[in-house]
Amino acid sequence: MDFSEYLEWEILNITHFEKNIYIATMNIPKSQVRFYKEIGDSIGTTRYRAVDNALNKNPIVIIVPCHRVIGSSRKLIGFTTGLDLKREVFINEGIEIKRQCSLI
């Protein structure tokens, strides 16, 4: 479900750039992942590190599934509440993890 039209974006104290990243991330279907580069490309930027930084400070993690965005190395990186929780959320969504912390 697309919650973006119901959010009061103004009260979140985020930039237009961050809002675009969050909306793009909200469009990632459950049980799927995207790379930071893919999110950046989808909003027309090559500032992939800025995409990572914006998702790292995501103020609405219950709505914006930032855990579904991974690095190009396919490693579980960058989750504010810790990689153990990110791994657990992936398992609960049916996303298969091989070895200790890489996605298939």
C-alpha positions in Angstrom: 0.0 0.0 0.0 1.3 3.5 -0.9 1.2 5.6 2.3 3.0 8.5 0.7 -0.1 10.5 0.0 -1.2 10.1 3.6 2.0 11.3 5.2 2.5 14.9 6.4 6.0 15.1 4.9 6.4 18.7 6.2 6.5 17.7 9.8 9.3 15.2 9.3 12.0 17.8 8.8 13.5 16.2 5.7 14.7 17.5 2.4 13.0 17.1 -0.9 15.9 14.7 -1.9 15.2 12.6 1.2 11.5 12.5 0.5 12.1 11.2 -3.0 14.4 8.5 -1.6 11.8 7.5 0.9 9.0 7.3 -1.6 11.2 5.2 -4.0 12.0 2.9 -1.1 8.4 2.5 -0.2 7.8 1.1 -3.6 10.1 -1.9 -3.1 7.8 -4.9 -2.8 8.0 -7.1 0.3 10.6 -9.9 0.0 12.6 -8.0 -2.5 15.8 -5.9 -2.2 17.3 -3.0 -4.2 20.8 -1.5 -4.3 21.5 2.0 -3.2 22.4 2.7 -6.8 19.0 1.5 -8.0 17.2 3.9 -5.6 19.5 6.7 -6.8 19.0 5.9 -10.4 15.2 5.8 -9.9 15.1 9.4 -8.6 17.7 10.7 -11.1 20.8 11.0 -9.0 24.3 9.4 -8.9 24.8 10.5 -5.3 24.5 6.9 -4.0 26.3 7.6 -0.8 23.8 10.4 -0.1 21.0 7.8 -0.7 22.7 5.6 1.9 23.0 8.5 4.4 19.3 9.5 3.9 18.1 5.9 4.5 20.4 5.7 7.5 18.5 8.5 9.2 15.0 7.4 8.0 12.6 8.8 10.6 9.7 6.5 9.6 11.2 3.0 9.5 7.8 1.4 10.0 6.6 2.9 6.7 9.8 3.2 4.7 11.4 -0.2 4.5 15.0 0.9 4.4 16.1 -2.6 5.4 15.3 -3.7 1.8 18.1 -1.5 0.4 21.6 -3.1 0.3 25.1 -2.3 -1.0 26.4 -3.4 -4.3 28.5 -6.0 -2.6 25.3 -7.7 -1.6 26.4 -7.5 2.0 24.1 -6.5 4.9 25.3 -3.0 5.7 23.9 0.1 7.2 21.0 -0.5 9.5 20.6 1.9 12.4 19.2 -0.7 14.8 21.9 -3.3 13.9 22.6 -6.0 11.4 21.2 -8.7 13.6 17.7 -7.1 13.4 18.1 -6.5 9.6 19.0 -10.2 9.2 15.9 -11.2 11.2 13.6 -8.9 9.2 15.0 -10.4 6.0 14.3 -13.9 7.2 10.8 -13.0 8.3 10.2 -11.6 4.8 11.4 -14.7 3.1 14.6 -13.1 1.8 17.3 -15.9 1.7 20.6 -15.1 3.2 23.7 -17.2 2.4 26.7 -17.6 4.5 27.0 -15.2 7.4 25.8 -11.9 5.9 25.4 -12.0 2.1 22.3 -12.2 0.1 21.8 -14.7 -2.6 
